[in-house]
Amino acid sequence: MRKNIVGIFIIGFLVLLSGCGTTPPATPENPSGTGSVINGNMPVSPEQQEQNIRTEALRKRDEKLCENMKNKGLHEECKNSVRQIKANIESKPEYCDMITQAVQRENCLESVTTKIAVSAKDIAKCSALSEKSRISCESQVYSTLAVTRKDISYCDKVIRSDQQERCKDNYYFSKAVQENKDEDCNPIVNAMVKNQCKNTVYLKIASQTRNPEICAKIEDQTLRSRCEKVGGKR
């Protein structure tokens, strides 16, 4: 009888032990008792907890979630990042003005203002930016106008020579793809862009004509195989 009692006591004790340690106790930071565990037994580091909060705040575009971060430096960076994402998605530069970090605020304003100006094809909308950012903004607007109006002379209005070159490369790229003429890629200065231009034309022609023979002009084997597949090669 005594042995049975001892055996029952030992079994009960082992069962009690088996229930300990697998689920952390509930705390104000972890009310469910499960938030700091991965795969049942791996505690999440404080750094990972901070990163998880930041990721969720960015995903939901909710800067209030950043306030749950204990590191105040990361807390502010998290809020600034949320503001920048909202500014870009909603095309609202006023969110940029709320960013406390000067360089990030300037980058945000340039990105959002340029997006608005390009969409409107309106150079005047770039005027609110600093000189360097304004020049970049105007360059992208002129590039868009050159393509949409099929007039390369807009590129001549671009101030910086490197941006003017990109404007013209972009114009020739667009023209070649629209007209299915690989020879229109030839004036492109940037060798990589020129190659991409020609390959894009070949892919488009193969897709439209269902003729994979033109894919032989593509040097890259992987891209050539893709072109042949698009062209209907069996």
MARMAR-369358 format. One record per residue: x, y, z of N, C-alpha, C in turn; residue in one letter; chain. Coordinates in Angstrom, 2 decimals. Example, Ala and Ser with C-alpha at 12.3 -4.5 7.8 and 13.67 -1.06 7.14 Angstrom:
       n.u       n.v       n.w      ca.u      ca.v      ca.w       c.u       c.v       c.w   r   c
     13.19     -5.69      7.80     12.30     -4.50      7.80     13.20     -3.30      7.80   a   A
     12.85     -2.25      7.08     13.67     -1.06      7.14     12.90      0.03      7.87   s   A
# end
This chain:
       n.u       n.v       n.w      ca.u      ca.v      ca.w       c.u       c.v       c.w   r   c
      0.83     -1.22      0.00      0.00      0.00      0.00      0.86      1.26      0.00   m   A
      1.93      1.20      0.86      2.82      2.35      0.95      3.53      2.59     -0.38   r   A
      3.93      1.44     -1.05      4.61      1.57     -2.35      3.69      2.21     -3.37   k   A
      2.39      1.87     -3.34      1.43      2.46     -4.28      1.30      3.96     -4.08   n   A
      1.28      4.37     -2.80      1.14      5.79     -2.47      2.35      6.57     -2.96   i   A
      3.54      5.96     -2.70      4.78      6.60     -3.14      4.81      6.71     -4.66   v   A
      4.38      5.62     -5.34      4.36      5.62     -6.82      3.44      6.68     -7.36   g   A
      2.27      6.82     -6.76      1.31      7.84     -7.20      1.88      9.23     -6.98   i   A
      2.54      9.41     -5.82      3.14     10.71     -5.53      4.21     11.09     -6.56   f   A
      5.05     10.10     -6.93      6.12     10.35     -7.89      5.55     10.68     -9.26   i   A
      4.53      9.92     -9.68      3.90     10.18    -10.98      3.30     11.58    -11.01   i   A
      2.61     11.93     -9.91      2.00     13.25     -9.83      3.05     14.35     -9.88   g   A
      4.16     14.09     -9.21      5.23     15.08     -9.20      5.83     15.27    -10.59   f   A
      6.02     14.15    -11.32      6.56     14.22    -12.68      5.60     14.93    -13.62   l   A
      4.31     14.69    -13.45      3.32     15.37    -14.28      3.37     16.87    -14.03   v   A
      3.51     17.23    -12.74      3.60     18.64    -12.38      4.82     19.29    -13.02   l   A
      5.95     18.55    -12.98      7.18     19.08    -13.58      7.04     19.24    -15.08   l   A
      6.37     18.27    -15.71      6.23     18.33    -17.17      5.43     19.53    -17.61   s   A
      4.59     20.07    -16.74      3.79     21.24    -17.09      4.49     22.55    -16.83   g   A
      5.68     22.48    -16.21      6.41     23.69    -15.88      7.41     24.02    -16.98   c   A
      7.56     25.29    -17.28      8.60     25.73    -18.20      8.18     25.80    -19.65   g   A
      7.10     25.10    -20.04      6.71     25.12    -21.45      5.96     26.38    -21.80   t   A
      5.27     26.99    -20.85      4.54     28.23    -21.11      4.97     29.27    -20.10   t   A
      5.50     30.40    -20.55      5.94     31.43    -19.62      4.77     32.05    -18.89   p   A
      5.00     32.56    -17.71      3.91     33.18    -16.96      3.41     34.45    -17.64   p   A
      2.15     34.72    -17.42      1.57     35.94    -17.99      2.16     37.16    -17.29   a   A
      2.45     38.19    -18.08      2.99     39.44    -17.55      2.27     40.58    -18.24   t   A
      2.41     41.81    -17.75      1.79     42.95    -18.45      2.26     43.06    -19.89   p   A
      3.57     42.73    -20.14      4.08     42.81    -21.50      3.62     41.62    -22.34   e   A
      3.30     40.50    -21.65      2.94     39.26    -22.32      1.73     38.66    -21.65   n   A
      0.55     39.28    -21.77     -0.63     38.87    -21.03     -1.10     37.45    -21.33   p   A
     -0.81     36.94    -22.52     -1.26     35.59    -22.86     -0.32     34.53    -22.32   s   A
      0.88     34.95    -21.90      1.84     33.98    -21.41      2.55     33.23    -22.52   g   A
      2.36     33.64    -23.78      2.97     32.90    -24.89      3.76     33.79    -25.82   t   A
      3.75     35.10    -25.62      4.34     36.03    -26.58      5.85     35.98    -26.66   g   A
      6.55     35.46    -25.65      8.00     35.47    -25.68      8.58     34.09    -25.94   s   A
      7.80     33.23    -26.59      8.27     31.87    -26.84      8.14     31.54    -28.31   v   A
      9.17     30.94    -28.88      9.13     30.45    -30.24      9.28     28.94    -30.20   i   A
      8.41     28.22    -30.89      8.42     26.76    -30.92      8.33     26.15    -29.52   n   A
      7.68     26.86    -28.59      7.41     26.29    -27.28      8.51     26.46    -26.26   g   A
      9.76     26.71    -26.68     10.82     26.75    -25.67     11.92     27.76    -25.95   n   A
     11.87     28.49    -27.05     12.91     29.44    -27.37     12.45     30.86    -27.06   m   A
     13.01     31.49    -26.03     12.60     32.85    -25.69     13.03     33.85    -26.77   p   A
     12.18     34.83    -27.01     12.49     35.87    -27.98     13.33     36.94    -27.29   v   A
     14.40     37.34    -27.93     15.27     38.35    -27.33     14.56     39.70    -27.32   s   A
     14.96     40.60    -26.42     14.36     41.95    -26.40     14.52     42.66    -27.74   p   A
     15.67     42.44    -28.39     15.89     43.06    -29.70     14.87     42.57    -30.73   e   A
     14.58     41.25    -30.71     13.62     40.69    -31.66     12.21     41.17    -31.36   q   A
     11.89     41.33    -30.07     10.58     41.86    -29.70     10.40     43.27    -30.24   q   A
     11.48     44.09    -30.14     11.42     45.45    -30.67     11.22     45.43    -32.19   e   A
     11.94     44.51    -32.86     11.83     44.41    -34.31     10.44     43.95    -34.73   q   A
      9.85     43.05    -33.97      8.50     42.58    -34.27      7.48     43.71    -34.17   n   A
      7.65     44.54    -33.15      6.75     45.69    -32.97      6.90     46.65    -34.15   i   A
      8.14     46.92    -34.54      8.41     47.83    -35.66      7.80     47.30    -36.95   r   A
      7.99     46.01    -37.20      7.45     45.39    -38.41      5.94     45.52    -38.47   t   A
      5.28     45.29    -37.35      3.83     45.38    -37.29      3.36     46.83    -37.50   e   A
      4.09     47.78    -36.91      3.74     49.19    -37.06      3.85     49.63    -38.52   a   A
      4.89     49.19    -39.19      5.08     49.54    -40.60      4.01     48.86    -41.47   l   A
      3.71     47.62    -41.14      2.72     46.88    -41.92      1.35     47.53    -41.83   r   A
      1.00     47.96    -40.62     -0.31     48.58    -40.41     -0.28     50.10    -40.60   k   A
      0.92     50.63    -40.82      1.11     52.08    -40.97      0.49     52.82    -39.78   r   A
      0.80     52.32    -38.59      0.24     52.87    -37.35      1.38     53.21    -36.40   d   A
      1.73     54.50    -36.33      2.86     54.90    -35.51      2.59     54.77    -34.02   e   A
      1.34     54.66    -33.62      1.02     54.47    -32.19      1.59     53.15    -31.67   k   A
      1.70     52.15    -32.57      2.26     50.86    -32.15      3.73     51.00    -31.77   l   A
      4.40     52.00    -32.33      5.82     52.21    -32.02      6.02     52.56    -30.55   c   A
      4.99     53.09    -29.91      5.09     53.49    -28.51      5.26     52.29    -27.58   e   A
      5.01     51.08    -28.11      5.21     49.87    -27.31      6.68     49.46    -27.24   n   A
      7.54     50.13    -28.02      8.96     49.82    -27.99      9.60     50.45    -26.77   m   A
     10.48     49.71    -26.11     11.11     50.21    -24.89     12.29     51.12    -25.20   k   A
     12.98     50.85    -26.31     14.11     51.68    -26.71     13.60     52.96    -27.35   n   A
     13.77     54.09    -26.68     13.19     55.34    -27.16     13.82     55.81    -28.47   k   A
     15.10     55.45    -28.67     15.73     55.80    -29.93     15.09     55.07    -31.10   g   A
     14.83     53.77    -30.92     14.16     52.97    -31.94     12.70     53.38    -32.08   l   A
     12.14     53.79    -30.96     10.75     54.25    -30.91     10.54     55.40    -31.89   h   A
     11.46     56.38    -31.87     11.34     57.54    -32.74     11.63     57.18    -34.20   e   A
     12.62     56.30    -34.42     12.94     55.85    -35.77     11.77     55.11    -36.38   e   A
     11.10     54.32    -35.58      9.92     53.57    -36.02      8.82     54.54    -36.48   c   A
      8.56     55.56    -35.67      7.54     56.55    -36.03      7.88     57.28    -37.33   k   A
      9.14     57.65    -37.47      9.57     58.34    -38.69      9.39     57.47    -39.92   n   A
      9.68     56.18    -39.79      9.55     55.26    -40.92      8.08     55.09    -41.31   s   A
      7.21     55.02    -40.32      5.77     54.92    -40.60      5.29     56.17    -41.35   v   A
      5.75     57.32    -40.90      5.36     58.59    -41.54      5.84     58.64    -42.99   r   A
      7.04     58.14    -43.24      7.57     58.16    -44.60      6.78     57.21    -45.51   q   A
      6.44     56.06    -45.01      5.64     55.10    -45.80      4.27     55.70    -46.12   i   A
      3.62     56.30    -45.12      2.30     56.90    -45.35      2.39     58.05    -46.35   k   A
      3.45     58.84    -46.25      3.63     59.96    -47.17      3.74     59.48    -48.62   a   A
      4.50     58.41    -48.84      4.70     57.89    -50.19      3.46     57.21    -50.74   n   A
      2.80     56.43    -49.91      1.62     55.70    -50.37      0.46     56.64    -50.64   i   A
      0.28     57.60    -49.75     -0.86     58.52    -49.86     -0.53     59.80    -50.62   e   A
      0.73     59.95    -51.04      1.19     61.16    -51.75      0.87     62.42    -50.95   s   A
      1.21     62.38    -49.66      0.95     63.50    -48.77      2.24     63.96    -48.11   k   A
      2.88     65.02    -48.63      4.14     65.49    -48.06      4.03     65.99    -46.63   p   A
      2.82     66.26    -46.18      2.68     66.74    -44.79      3.15     65.70    -43.78   e   A
      3.09     64.42    -44.15      3.62     63.39    -43.26      5.14     63.50    -43.16   y   A
      5.77     63.91    -44.26      7.23     64.11    -44.25      7.62     65.20    -43.25   c   A
      6.81     66.24    -43.17      7.10     67.36    -42.27      7.12     66.92    -40.81   d   A
      6.47     65.80    -40.51      6.41     65.30    -39.14      7.65     64.48    -38.76   m   A
      8.47     64.14    -39.76      9.67     63.33    -39.50     10.72     64.19    -38.77   i   A
     11.23     63.66    -37.67     12.13     64.44    -36.82     13.60     64.38    -37.27   t   A
     13.95     63.40    -38.09     15.33     63.27    -38.57     15.48     64.04    -39.87   q   A
     16.40     65.00    -39.89     16.48     65.97    -40.98     16.72     65.33    -42.35   a   A
     17.69     64.43    -42.46     18.02     63.82    -43.75     16.86     62.97    -44.25   v   A
     16.27     62.21    -43.35     15.12     61.37    -43.73     13.93     62.24    -44.16   q   A
     13.75     63.35    -43.46     12.66     64.27    -43.81     12.86     64.84    -45.22   r   A
     14.10     65.24    -45.54     14.42     65.79    -46.86     14.22     64.74    -47.95   e   A
     14.68     63.52    -47.69     14.51     62.43    -48.67     13.04     62.12    -48.90   n   A
     12.28     62.15    -47.84     10.84     61.90    -47.94     10.16     62.97    -48.79   c   A
     10.48     64.22    -48.51      9.88     65.33    -49.26     10.24     65.25    -50.74   l   A
     11.49     64.92    -51.04     11.91     64.80    -52.44     11.15     63.68    -53.13   e   A
     11.05     62.53    -52.48     10.39     61.37    -53.07      8.91     61.64    -53.35   s   A
      8.21     62.17    -52.35      6.77     62.40    -52.48      6.47     63.52    -53.46   v   A
      7.22     64.61    -53.36      6.99     65.75    -54.25      7.28     65.36    -55.70   t   A
      8.34     64.61    -55.92      8.67     64.16    -57.27      7.58     63.25    -57.82   t   A
      7.08     62.37    -56.98      6.00     61.48    -57.40      4.77     62.28    -57.85   k   A
      4.44     63.31    -57.08      3.28     64.16    -57.40      3.54     64.93    -58.70   i   A
      4.74     65.50    -58.83      5.08     66.29    -60.02      5.09     65.44    -61.28   a   A
      5.66     64.24    -61.19      5.71     63.34    -62.35      4.31     62.91    -62.75   v   A
      3.50     62.58    -61.76      2.13     62.16    -62.05      1.34     63.27    -62.75   s   A
      1.57     64.51    -62.31      0.87     65.66    -62.89      1.58     66.21    -64.12   a   A
      2.82     65.72    -64.36      3.66     66.24    -65.47      3.80     67.75    -65.36   k   A
      4.05     68.19    -64.11      4.06     69.62    -63.82      5.36     70.01    -63.12   d   A
      6.24     70.70    -63.85      7.53     71.14    -63.32      7.36     72.05    -62.11   i   A
      6.33     72.85    -62.11      6.12     73.83    -61.04      6.00     73.18    -59.67   a   A
      5.53     71.94    -59.62      5.35     71.26    -58.34      6.68     70.89    -57.70   k   A
      7.77     70.98    -58.46      9.10     70.69    -57.90      9.67     71.89    -57.15   c   A
      9.09     73.07    -57.33      9.67     74.33    -56.85      9.81     74.41    -55.34   s   A
      9.04     73.65    -54.59      9.10     73.72    -53.13     10.33     73.03    -52.56   a   A
     11.05     72.27    -53.38     12.19     71.49    -52.90     13.47     72.33    -52.86   l   A
     14.47     71.81    -52.16     15.80     72.44    -52.16     16.37     72.33    -53.57   s   A
     17.40     73.10    -53.86     17.92     73.17    -55.23     18.30     71.81    -55.79   e   A
     19.07     71.03    -55.03     19.51     69.72    -55.50     18.32     68.79    -55.76   k   A
     17.39     68.76    -54.83     16.21     67.92    -54.97     15.31     68.41    -56.10   s   A
     15.23     69.73    -56.25     14.39     70.31    -57.31     14.91     69.92    -58.69   r   A
     16.23     69.96    -58.87     16.84     69.61    -60.16     16.54     68.15    -60.50   i   A
     16.65     67.29    -59.50     16.36     65.87    -59.70     14.88     65.65    -60.05   s   A
     14.02     66.36    -59.35     12.57     66.27    -59.59     12.23     66.72    -61.00   c   A
     12.78     67.85    -61.40     12.51     68.38    -62.74     13.01     67.43    -63.82   e   A
     14.15     66.80    -63.57     14.71     65.84    -64.52     13.73     64.70    -64.78   s   A
     13.12     64.19    -63.72     12.19     63.08    -63.87     10.90     63.51    -64.57   q   A
     10.47     64.74    -64.31      9.28     65.25    -65.00      9.56     65.40    -66.49   v   A
     10.71     65.98    -66.84     11.07     66.14    -68.26     11.20     64.78    -68.95   y   A
     11.75     63.81    -68.23     11.89     62.47    -68.80     10.52     61.86    -69.10   s   A
      9.59     62.06    -68.19      8.22     61.57    -68.39      7.55     62.27    -69.56   t   A
      7.75     63.57    -69.66      7.17     64.34    -70.77      7.77     63.89    -72.11   l   A
      9.07     63.63    -72.13      9.72     63.18    -73.37      9.11     61.88    -73.87   a   A
      8.83     60.98    -72.95      8.27     59.67    -73.32      6.80     59.79    -73.70   v   A
      6.02     60.42    -72.85      4.57     60.48    -73.10      4.21     61.33    -74.30   t   A
      5.00     62.37    -74.57      4.72     63.24    -75.72      5.59     62.91    -76.93   r   A
      6.42     61.87    -76.75      7.29     61.40    -77.83      8.13     62.54    -78.42   k   A
      8.74     63.27    -77.51      9.51     64.45    -77.91     10.80     64.51    -77.09   d   A
     11.90     64.08    -77.69     13.17     64.00    -76.96     13.72     65.38    -76.59   i   A
     13.22     66.43    -77.19     13.74     67.77    -76.90     13.52     68.17    -75.43   s   A
     12.57     67.52    -74.75     12.36     67.81    -73.32     13.62     67.47    -72.52   y   A
     14.36     66.47    -72.99     15.58     66.06    -72.28     16.64     67.16    -72.30   c   A
     16.60     68.00    -73.32     17.57     69.10    -73.41     17.36     70.14    -72.32   d   A
     16.21     70.10    -71.69     15.91     71.05    -70.62     16.46     70.59    -69.26   k   A
     16.91     69.34    -69.22     17.47     68.82    -67.98     18.83     69.46    -67.73   v   A
     19.06     69.95    -66.52     20.26     70.73    -66.21     21.52     69.87    -66.13   i   A
     21.48     68.81    -65.35     22.67     67.98    -65.15     22.89     67.03    -66.33   r   A
     24.13     66.93    -66.79     24.44     66.13    -67.97     24.15     64.64    -67.78   s   A
     24.45     64.11    -66.58     24.19     62.68    -66.34     22.70     62.39    -66.35   d   A
     21.89     63.30    -65.78     20.45     63.11    -65.78     19.87     63.32    -67.18   q   A
     20.48     64.20    -67.96     20.05     64.41    -69.34     20.30     63.14    -70.17   q   A
     21.43     62.51    -69.91     21.76     61.26    -70.60     20.74     60.17    -70.26   e   A
     20.39     60.05    -68.98     19.40     59.06    -68.56     18.04     59.35    -69.18   r   A
     17.71     60.63    -69.28     16.45     61.03    -69.90     16.38     60.54    -71.35   c   A
     17.46     60.74    -72.09     17.49     60.33    -73.49     17.51     58.80    -73.62   k   A
     18.26     58.13    -72.73     18.27     56.67    -72.75     16.87     56.13    -72.51   d   A
     16.16     56.75    -71.56     14.80     56.33    -71.25     13.86     56.56    -72.43   n   A
     14.06     57.67    -73.13     13.25     57.98    -74.30     13.44     56.93    -75.39   y   A
     14.69     56.62    -75.71     14.98     55.64    -76.77     14.49     54.24    -76.38   y   A
     14.64     53.90    -75.10     14.16     52.61    -74.61     12.65     52.49    -74.85   f   A
     11.92     53.50    -74.42     10.47     53.50    -74.57     10.06     53.44    -76.04   s   A
     10.73     54.22    -76.88     10.42     54.27    -78.31     10.65     52.91    -78.96   k   A
     11.75     52.27    -78.63     12.09     50.96    -79.21     11.05     49.90    -78.84   a   A
     10.65     49.89    -77.58      9.69     48.88    -77.11      8.30     49.15    -77.71   v   A
      7.92     50.41    -77.76      6.61     50.74    -78.33      6.51     50.38    -79.81   q   A
      7.61     50.57    -80.55      7.58     50.35    -81.99      8.17     49.01    -82.42   e   A
      8.59     48.20    -81.45      9.18     46.88    -81.75     10.39     46.98    -82.68   n   A
     11.25     47.97    -82.43     12.42     48.17    -83.28     13.68     48.17    -82.41   k   A
     14.44     47.08    -82.51     15.64     46.99    -81.68     16.70     48.01    -82.09   d   A
     16.66     48.48    -83.34     17.64     49.47    -83.78     17.46     50.81    -83.05   e   A
     16.25     51.06    -82.51     16.03     52.29    -81.77     16.75     52.27    -80.41   d   A
     17.25     51.10    -80.03     18.01     51.00    -78.78     19.45     51.48    -78.97   c   A
     19.92     51.53    -80.21     21.33     51.81    -80.49     21.84     53.14    -79.94   n   A
     21.04     54.23    -79.97     21.56     55.50    -79.44     21.74     55.52    -77.92   p   A
     21.24     54.50    -77.22     21.34     54.48    -75.76     22.81     54.40    -75.34   i   A
     23.23     55.29    -74.46     24.63     55.38    -74.04     25.01     54.29    -73.05   v   A
     24.16     54.08    -72.06     24.45     53.08    -71.02     24.35     51.68    -71.61   n   A
     25.47     50.94    -71.61     25.53     49.63    -72.25     24.53     48.64    -71.66   a   A
     24.39     48.64    -70.34     23.47     47.71    -69.70     22.02     48.02    -70.08   m   A
     21.68     49.31    -70.10     20.33     49.72    -70.47     20.06     49.37    -71.93   v   A
     21.06     49.56    -72.78     20.92     49.24    -74.21     20.61     47.75    -74.38   k   A
     21.34     46.91    -73.65     21.13     45.46    -73.73     19.73     45.09    -73.24   n   A
     19.31     45.70    -72.14     17.97     45.45    -71.61     16.91     45.88    -72.61   q   A
     17.17     46.99    -73.28     16.23     47.52    -74.28     16.03     46.50    -75.40   c   A
     17.12     46.01    -75.95     17.04     45.05    -77.05     16.35     43.76    -76.62   k   A
     16.71     43.26    -75.45     16.11     42.02    -74.95     14.61     42.18    -74.73   n   A
     14.21     43.34    -74.24     12.78     43.61    -74.02     12.03     43.62    -75.34   t   A
     12.64     44.21    -76.37     12.03     44.22    -77.71     11.87     42.79    -78.23   v   A
     12.92     41.97    -78.08     12.87     40.59    -78.58     11.79     39.78    -77.85   y   A
     11.70     39.97    -76.56     10.67     39.27    -75.77      9.27     39.68    -76.22   l   A
      9.09     40.95    -76.45      7.78     41.45    -76.87      7.40     40.91    -78.25   k   A
      8.35     40.94    -79.18      8.08     40.44    -80.53      7.76     38.95    -80.50   i   A
      8.55     38.19    -79.74      8.32     36.74    -79.62      6.94     36.44    -79.07   a   A
      6.53     37.23    -78.07      5.22     37.03    -77.46      4.09     37.36    -78.43   s   A
      4.25     38.45    -79.18      3.19     38.90    -80.09      3.08     38.04    -81.34   q   A
      4.22     37.58    -81.86      4.21     36.82    -83.12      4.18     35.32    -82.90   t   A
      4.41     34.90    -81.66      4.50     33.48    -81.32      5.59     32.82    -82.17   r   A
      6.66     33.57    -82.38      7.79     33.08    -83.17      9.05     33.18    -82.31   n   A
      9.57     32.05    -81.84     10.71     32.08    -80.92     12.07     32.28    -81.60   p   A
     12.11     32.35    -82.92     13.40     32.43    -83.62     14.17     33.71    -83.27   e   A
     13.45     34.80    -83.03     14.12     36.07    -82.72     14.86     36.00    -81.38   i   A
     14.51     35.03    -80.55     15.14     34.89    -79.23     16.62     34.53    -79.34   c   A
     17.05     34.03    -80.51     18.45     33.67    -80.71     19.37     34.88    -80.56   a   A
     18.81     36.08    -80.69     19.60     37.30    -80.56     19.94     37.62    -79.11   k   A
     19.28     36.95    -78.19     19.52     37.21    -76.76     20.70     36.38    -76.28   i   A
     21.70     37.03    -75.72     22.92     36.34    -75.30     22.73     35.56    -74.00   e   A
     22.00     36.12    -73.06     21.80     35.46    -71.77     20.96     34.20    -71.94   d   A
     21.50     33.06    -71.51     20.84     31.78    -71.73     19.48     31.70    -71.02   q   A
     19.45     32.14    -69.77     18.19     32.07    -69.00     17.11     32.92    -69.63   t   A
     17.48     34.14    -70.02     16.51     35.04    -70.65     16.10     34.53    -72.02   l   A
     17.06     33.94    -72.75     16.74     33.38    -74.07     15.73     32.25    -73.94   r   A
     15.92     31.39    -72.95     14.98     30.28    -72.72     13.59     30.80    -72.38   s   A
     13.56     31.85    -71.58     12.27     32.47    -71.23     11.60     33.04    -72.48   r   A
     12.40     33.69    -73.32     11.87     34.26    -74.56     11.30     33.18    -75.46   c   A
     12.03     32.07    -75.58     11.58     30.95    -76.43     10.29     30.35    -75.90   e   A
     10.17     30.29    -74.58      8.94     29.78    -73.99      7.76     30.70    -74.27   k   A
      8.01     32.01    -74.13      6.98     33.01    -74.43      6.61     32.95    -75.91   v   A
      7.60     32.65    -76.76      7.36     32.59    -78.20      6.69     31.34    -78.67   g   A
      6.50     30.40    -77.76      5.75     29.19    -78.11      6.60     27.99    -78.47   g   A
      7.92     28.05    -78.18      8.76     26.91    -78.48      8.44     25.77    -77.54   k   A
      8.33     24.58    -78.11      7.99     23.40    -77.29      9.25     22.61    -76.97   r   A
# end
